[in-house]
Amino acid sequence: MAFVLTNDAHTMDAQPKHRAISEQLLNEIAAGKYAPSGRLPTEMQLVKRFQVSRPTVSRALRDLEAEGLIVRRPGSGTFVREDSPRASSARQLGSLVPGLARTEIFGAICGELASLAQAHEFGLLRGSASLPQPEQDLTQEQALQLCGQLIEQQVKGVFFAPFELVGDQANLNRRIADQFSKAGVPMVLLDRDLVPFPRRSNFDLVGIDNLAGGCLLAEHLIKLGCRHIAFVARPHSAPTINARIAGVREALTGQKLDLAPNWIQVGDPEDVKFVRSLAAGRLWDGIVCANDLTAAQLLRSFEQNNIHVPRDVRLVGFDDANYPTPPGVALTTMRQPCRDIAITAFRALLERIADPTIPARSLLITPQLIVRESCGAYLPRQGAAPAM
């Protein structure tokens, strides 16, 4: 059913009024509006809401009843039929998260989404048994296959975390988004957009305020005495990383600190050549890493090259993920509130299903600075940290 009634009082000349009402009610059923009781408004309430006659409302409800979506119980009211195959399919959501095995925060977010779906009597589908289990990563081909499967299973909406750290990721992400759009499947993006920062696509995006997070991390290092700060990221990083870079830049320029031409360092934190290049000349007294995985790997690489954190250089990450670090050097980071992200994303998808015409939204949650040993906050105060 492609038609959506975008306004209860909107004229319904495009098709019979009863059909427009039944399709609007179907969208609301899919969005979980009538859970957990499953009870729909009375006929008189629907008459007033849609500004139509009672026979028109009665005809709309008869259509839904004939399709096996609702049951009308004399003296009790009208209820969603959960045992109907079509009603069941109307309560299926999908998730496509290629980085689930690589990024710890996605595991937490997807776990919360599954709990929310269950609590609201939805199913949350991830694809067939032929695809990798959640602890494994999706290849590009598998992601496209999963996209097709979710469409075939007639999910009412999907959560999608676009690919990063792969070549041609922009084209791949657009192909996936286009498939869902052409199939009429509403989509909410998790964590990152399809297009480079600061541009925005025409899809809802739920994540954290990465610009603010980057700014807060840099300001924290500046307060600890750092004056020469570098940002370290991997090639092909997500648009969120550019937002974090912008935040660091804002903090540095706001404090009138010089930006070295090479202050943004892009490379593999486990590559010996890159790590030695980063350490050459001891130029940096503070490093902001794109995420905690990069930070943890760089900490271990520094240790192998006899560079001590935080004594020689102060270092911070982003995410508050549980990656192993050298003993005694717990990572200062910017925490992502995974449960809050999941709740916001779940509500956004239900709202998008119920009304596909609402403008695309950026729903950004404030991150939280978590101070630990790697930033040197607990070192004896002896002025600025020595440049690395």
N, C-alpha and C positions, 0 to 999 in steps of 0.2 A: 504494500500500500504506500504509494509515493506521496499522496496529498497530505498536507498537514495544515490544520486550521490554526493560523498564527494568532488570532485574536478572537476571543469568545463572541464578541459582538460584530465581528467582521462579516461582511456580506458573503453569502455562500452560493453566488450565482454560477461559479465555475462548474458545479456538479450538484446533484440533488442534496438538499439540506440534511436529510437523514443520514446520507452517506458521509458527508463532511463531519457530522457529529460522531458517528461510529468510529471514524478514523482518528479523530482527536482523542476519543476515549481509549482507543487501542494504543496510541502513543503514550498516554498517561499510565496505562497498565504496564507497558514495557519499562517505563521509568520508575516503577515501584511506588507510584503515588498512593495506591490504595492498600499497600502492605502495612502492617501484617494481617489485618482483619480481612482484606480482600473486598470489603463492602464499597459499592459505588454509591454516588448521591441518589436521592430519590428522583422520580420522574418530575415532580414539581420543582425541585431544585435545579434540574437540568433545563426545564422550560424557562425558568428565570435567567439562568446563566447564559443560554444560547439565544434567548429572545425568539423562541419559535413556539409552535403549538404543541400541545401534549401528544396528539397523534404522530407528529414528526419525531418526537423523542421516543415514543413507544416503538416506532418503526426502526429507529436506529438501534435500540436495545434488542429488538427481535433479530436484526441482522447479526449482531454479535453472538446472540444465543444460538442462531442457526449455524454459525461457524464454530461453535463449541468453545467459545472464549469465556462466556459468562453463564451463570445459572440464576434464574429468577425464582425466588422462594416466596410464595404468597404469605403475607403477614410478617415476613422477616426482611425482605429487601432483595437487592441484586448483588451478586458476588462473582468475583473472578474464579474461574474453574482451573485449579492448579493441576488437575489430572488430565487436562486436554493437551494433546501433542502441540497444538498451535499455541496454547497458553504457555506451555513449557518453553517452546522456542522463543516466545516473546520475552522470556526472562533469562536469556543467556547473554552474557557479556564476554568479550574476548580480551586477551592481552598478548602483545607482541613486544618482547623486551630482549633484544639481541645481546645486551651486555650483562645479562642476569648472572652468568657464571663468573664474570670478571669484576663486577662492581658490587661490593657488599651492600651498599645502600639500596640497590634495586631488589635484592633479596628481601630486605626488611619492608620496603614499600609494597612489593607484590604480596608478601605474607599478610600485610594489613588489608590490602585490597581484597584478598580471598576471604578474610574474616568478615569484612564489611558486606561483601556480596552474599555470604551465607546468612548473615544477620538480617539482610533485607530480602531474603528468599530469592536470590539470583544465583545462577550458575556462572562460573568464571572459567572459560575454555582457553586452552593454550594450544590445542591441535591434537593430531593423532599420535598413537603410540609409536609410529614410524619415525617421529622427530625426536631430537635429543631430550633427555630429561632436564629438569630445571637446573641441575648443577652443571650441565654442559652448555657450551655456547652455540649459538646459531650461526651457520654460514649464510652468505648472501642468498644462495639458492634455496636453502631451507626456510629463510625468512619469507621469500616470495611464495614458496609452497604453503607455508602456514597462513599467510595472508589470504590465499585462495581458499584454503580450508575453512577459515573463519567466515568468509563470505558465503561459502556453500552451506555452512551450518546456520546461516541466517542470524548471526549475533546482532543484537540491537545497538551495540556500541562497542568501541575498542579503545584500550589504553595502549599507546605506542611510544616507546623510547627510541628515537632515531639512532641509526648506526653512527659510531665515531671510530677513529683510529684505523680506518680502512680507506684505500684509494677509491675514488669515484663515489664517496658516500653520499654526496649531495644528489646525484642522479638516482642512486638506489633508494634513498629515503623518499624522493619525489615519486618514484614509480609505485612504492608501497602506498603512499598517501593518495595517489591518483586512483589506485584500484579500489580503495575503501570509498573514496568520494563517488566514483562512478557507480558503485553498488549501493550508494545511499546509506552507508554505515557511518554514523557519527563517530568522531575520533577526538580524544584528548591526548595531547602530548605530555609525556613525563620528562621533567628535568631540562629538556633542551628543545630548541626549535629546528626546523628543517633548513633554515636560511641563516646566513652569517649575521652575527651581532653587529649593529643594533637593529637590523631589519627584522620584520615579523611576518610570519605566514598568516593565512586566514583560518588557523585552527586554534582552539583553546590550548593554552600552555599552563601547566602547573609545576612549580618548582620553588626554589628559593631566590632571594634577591642576591644574585651573584656579584653584581657591581658593589653593593653595600658590603658584602662579605670580603671581597678583595680589598676594599678601602679600610675596613676595620683591621684586617690582618697587617697591612702595611703600617697603619697608624700605631698598632701595638709594637711593632719592631722599632719604629721611630722613637717611641717613648722610652724604649730600652736602650737607646743610644745609637741605633743603626743609621748610617748616612749613605751607604752605598748598597742598594737593594737590587737584586736580580729576580726575575720571574722565570721559572723552569717549567716547560711543558713538552709533551710529546708531539710529533708530527700528526697532522690530521685530527687534532683535538676538536671537541664539540664546540658549538657557538658559545656555550656557557663559559668556556675558558677565556674567550675574548672579553666577555663581560667582567670576569675576575681581573684580567689584565687592565681593563679600563678603570676598575676600582683602585688598583694599586697605583696606577698613573695619577689618578685624582688625588690620592693621599700624598704622593711625592711632590706634585706640583703645588698642592695646597700648602705644603711646608717649605716651598721654594728650594727644594733639593734638586740637584742636577740629574737629568736622565742620561745615563751613558748610552752611546749609540747601540751598544750590544746588551742592554739591560734585559731584553727578552731573549732567553736561551731556549732553543728548540732542539731536542735530541732524546736519545734513549738513556735514562739514568743508570742503566746497567752496562752501557757501552764504555769501555775503558778509555777510548780516545776522547769521547765527549766529556767524561768526568774530569779527565786531566786538563782538557781545554777550559772547562769551567773553573778549575782550581788554579790555572796558570796566572801568575802575577799576584795572587791573593787580592783580587780586586773587590770582592764582595764581603761585607760584614753581616749581611742578612739575605736570606733567600726565601721567597714565597713560591711554593710548589703548586702546580695546577690542581692536584688532588693528593689524597693520602697515600695511594699506591705509588705515585711518583716520589713522594717524600720518603716513604719507607725504603724504597729501592736506592734512592740517593744517599740516605743515611748509611746503609750498608756499604755502598760503594766508597763513600768518604772514609769509613772506618778501615776498609781494605787499603786505602791510599794514605793512611796515617793523618787524616784530617779529622779533627775532633769537634763534634757538635755537643754543646753550644760554645765551647771554649774558643775555637777558631772561627766559627761562623754560626750565627743563629739561623734556625730553619723552622718553617711552619708549613702545614699542609692544609687540606680542605676536604671535609666530608665527615670526619670522626668515624672512620671505618677501622676495623680491627686487623691491621696488617702488622706483621712482626717487625720490631725495630731492635737495634742493639741494646743490650742490658743497660738500664739506668738512663735511657734517653727516650722517654715517652714523648709522643708527638703533640705539640701544640697545634690546634686545628680549628676549623670553623664547622660546628656541628650542623648537620642537616636533620631537621625534625621529621623523621620518616612517617610517623603516624599522622602528623598534621598534613603532610603532603598527600598521603593516601586518602584521608577524609575529604580534603578539598578536591582532589581529582575525582573521587567517586561521586560527590555531589555535583561537580561540574558536568560529568558525563550524563547523569540522570536529567539534569536541566537541559543539556543539549539534545537528548533524545526527545524530551517533552516538547521542546521548541527549537527546531533547527535554525530558525531565523534570527536568533539573538546574535549580536556582534561577537566576533572572536575576542577572547579575553586573555589577559596575562595575569594569573593569580600567583603572586610571589609572596612567599613566607619569609619572615626575618630569621636569618641564621644566628647561631650563638657561639661566641668565642669561648674556646676551652683551652685554658692555659696549663701547660705541662712543662717538662724539662727542656725540650728541644729549642725553645726560644730564648733560653738563658734568663728567664725571669727570676730564677732562684739562685743565680750566681751572685757572689759578693759584688756590691755596687762599686765599681772602680772606673766609672766613666764609660765611654763608648766601647763597644766590642772591637777588638783588633780586626782590621780588614783581612779577608782571606786571600 
